[in-house]
């Protein structure tokens, strides 16, 4: 049975990562850990966490990592994204934060960061920091259903896990169809596209993380060091 833990937004905090690892070790049945980006930030030195992710300790659940918005900005600024610079970071946070981000990560870690994928597709699930449209795309409970359907269909998945908004939520698209009317010289054409039941799940960030059971499709939203599922035999 596949039972996943999904985390994001560690932002260089090794102590938080260790707490989440302790939680997962005490939670029966979790066999896969996905880290959906933003493992770095300008807030603190990130080298110790990056070392741990690349070289897990005995007993750690090995982290399957993708890159997030902060990794994208660092790689752009250091020339690993062609000629691009971290324009979005400068625009939103200023030059001082760009400099702080460069200081927060030893250049020796850049090769590992650039090797990370944009996202994973596992079973019928897409796991991405933002969305299938863009790394910075924030999906929230207020996002239009049409946009959610677009993000799901781009990957051809039934469940999309996202971290960019830092919120924990589950939105159900319960099926139905999309009607379209096209007027042409030959007259009006009507089309209906069926929409299967699908979900978009916000996994949270930082201390807030998510467990997912692929067999039962159950989602649990947890907080590091607070919520415990250790006594449960599995998802009902």
C-alpha positions in Angstrom: 0.0 0.0 0.0 1.3 3.4 -1.0 1.2 6.0 1.9 3.0 9.2 1.2 4.2 12.2 3.2 4.3 15.5 1.3 6.2 18.5 2.7 7.4 21.8 1.3 8.8 25.2 2.5 11.5 23.9 4.8 13.5 27.0 3.9 16.8 25.7 5.3 15.3 24.7 8.7 17.1 21.5 9.6 15.5 21.3 13.0 12.0 21.4 11.5 13.0 18.6 9.0 14.3 16.5 11.8 11.0 16.9 13.7 9.0 15.9 10.6 11.3 12.8 10.2 10.6 11.9 13.9 6.8 12.3 13.2 7.0 10.0 10.2 9.1 7.4 12.0 6.3 7.2 14.6 3.5 7.0 12.0 2.8 3.5 10.8 2.9 2.8 7.2 4.4 5.9 5.6 6.8 4.6 3.0 7.5 7.5 0.7 8.5 11.2 1.3 8.0 13.8 -1.3 9.6 17.3 -0.8 7.8 19.7 -3.1 10.4 22.5 -3.2 11.4 25.6 -1.3 14.0 23.8 0.7 16.1 27.0 0.6 15.5 30.6 1.4 17.4 33.8 2.3 16.3 33.6 5.9 19.1 31.4 7.1 22.1 29.3 6.0 20.7 26.3 4.2 23.8 24.1 3.8 23.1 21.7 6.7 19.6 20.9 5.5 20.9 20.4 1.9 23.6 18.1 3.2 21.0 16.0 5.1 18.6 15.8 2.1 21.4 14.5 -0.1 22.9 12.2 2.6 20.1 10.9 4.8 20.9 9.5 8.2 20.1 6.0 9.1 16.4 5.8 9.9 15.5 8.7 7.7 12.7 8.3 5.2 14.6 9.2 2.0 13.4 12.5 0.5 12.3 12.6 -3.2 12.8 16.3 -4.0 11.7 18.7 -6.7 12.6 22.3 -7.1 10.4 25.2 -5.9 10.2 28.9 -6.4 13.2 29.8 -4.3 15.4 27.2 -6.0 14.3 28.5 -9.4 15.3 32.0 -8.4 18.7 30.9 -7.2 19.4 28.8 -10.3 18.3 31.7 -12.5 20.6 34.2 -10.7 23.6 31.8 -10.8 23.2 31.2 -14.6 21.8 27.7 -14.5 18.6 28.8 -16.3 20.3 30.2 -19.4 20.8 34.0 -19.4 17.9 34.7 -17.0 18.4 36.5 -13.7 16.2 36.3 -10.7 13.9 39.1 -12.0 10.8 37.9 -10.0 12.8 37.8 -6.8 14.2 41.3 -7.4 10.8 42.7 -8.3 9.1 41.3 -5.2 11.8 41.4 -2.6 14.7 43.7 -3.7 18.4 43.3 -4.3 19.2 42.7 -0.6 17.2 39.5 -0.6 18.9 38.3 -3.8 22.3 38.8 -2.1 21.0 37.0 1.1 19.8 34.0 -1.0 23.2 33.7 -2.7 24.9 33.8 0.8 22.5 31.2 2.1 23.6 28.4 -0.2 27.1 27.1 -0.8 27.8 26.9 -4.6 28.8 23.3 -4.1 25.1 22.5 -3.8 24.0 24.0 -7.1 24.7 20.9 -9.2 22.3 18.9 -7.0 19.7 21.7 -7.1 19.9 21.9 -10.9 19.4 18.1 -11.1 16.0 18.3 -9.4 12.9 17.8 -11.6 10.0 20.2 -12.0 7.5 17.6 -10.7 6.6 14.0 -10.4 3.7 11.9 -11.8 3.0 8.9 -9.5 0.0 6.6 -10.1 -2.7 9.1 -11.2 -1.2 12.0 -9.1 0.8 15.0 -10.2 3.1 16.4 -7.5 4.4 20.0 -8.3 5.5 23.0 -6.3 3.2 25.4 -8.2 1.2 23.9 -11.0 1.6 22.4 -14.4 1.5 25.9 -15.8 4.3 27.6 -13.8 6.5 27.1 -10.8 5.0 30.3 -9.2 1.3 29.5 -10.0 -0.6 29.7 -6.7 -3.6 27.4 -6.5 -6.0 28.2 -3.6 -9.5 27.3 -2.5 -10.6 30.4 -4.4 -9.1 29.4 -7.7 -11.6 29.1 -10.6 -12.7 25.5 -11.3 -11.9 26.0 -15.0 -8.3 26.9 -14.0 -8.1 23.8 -11.8 -9.3 21.6 -14.6 -6.8 23.1 -17.0 -3.9 22.4 -14.5 -5.1 18.8 -14.1 -5.6 18.1 -17.7 -2.2 19.4 -18.7 -0.7 16.5 -16.7 -3.5 14.1 -17.5 -3.9 13.2 -13.8 -6.8 12.9 -11.4 -5.1 14.4 -8.4 -2.8 17.4 -8.3 -0.7 18.1 -5.2 0.6 21.7 -4.9 2.6 23.6 -2.3 3.0 27.2 -3.7 0.2 28.8 -1.8 1.4 27.2 1.5 -2.2 26.4 2.3 -3.7 23.0 3.3 -6.9 22.3 1.4 -8.7 19.7 -0.8 -10.9 20.8 -3.7 -13.1 18.2 -5.3 -14.2 18.5 -8.9 -17.1 16.1 -8.8 -17.6 15.5 -12.5 -20.1 16.7 -15.0 -19.1 18.3 -18.3 -18.1 21.5 -20.1 -20.5 22.6 -22.9 -19.1 24.7 -25.8 -20.9 26.4 -28.7 -18.9 27.4 -31.8 -20.5 29.4 -34.6 -19.1 28.9 -38.1 -20.3 29.5 -41.6 -21.9 26.1 -41.7 -23.9 26.8 -38.6 -23.5 26.3 -34.8 -21.7 23.3 -33.4 -22.2 22.1 -29.9 -19.7 20.0 -28.0 -19.6 18.5 -24.5 -16.5 17.4 -22.8 -17.0 15.1 -19.8 -15.0 16.0 -16.7 -14.2 13.0 -14.4 -14.0 13.4 -10.6 -10.7 15.0 -9.7 -9.0 16.7 -6.8 -6.5 19.5 -6.2 -4.8 19.2 -2.8 -2.7 22.0 -1.1 -0.2 20.3 1.1 0.8 23.3 3.2 4.3 24.4 3.9 6.8 24.6 6.8 5.5 22.8 9.8 2.3 22.0 8.1 2.5 18.8 5.9 0.2 16.2 4.4 -0.2 12.4 4.5 -1.9 10.7 1.5 -3.0 7.1 1.2 -3.1 6.1 -2.5 -5.3 3.1 -1.8 -8.1 4.8 0.1 -7.6 8.3 -1.4 -7.5 9.7 2.2 -5.7 12.9 3.0 -4.6 14.0 6.4 -3.4 17.5 7.2 -0.9 17.5 10.0 1.5 19.9 11.9 5.0 18.8 12.9 5.3 17.9 16.5 1.6 18.3 17.2 -0.6 15.8 15.3 0.1 12.1 15.8 -1.2 9.2 13.8 1.2 6.7 15.4 -1.6 4.6 16.9 -3.5 4.2 13.7 -3.1 1.0 11.7 -3.8 2.8 8.5 -6.4 4.9 6.8 -10.0 3.8 7.0 
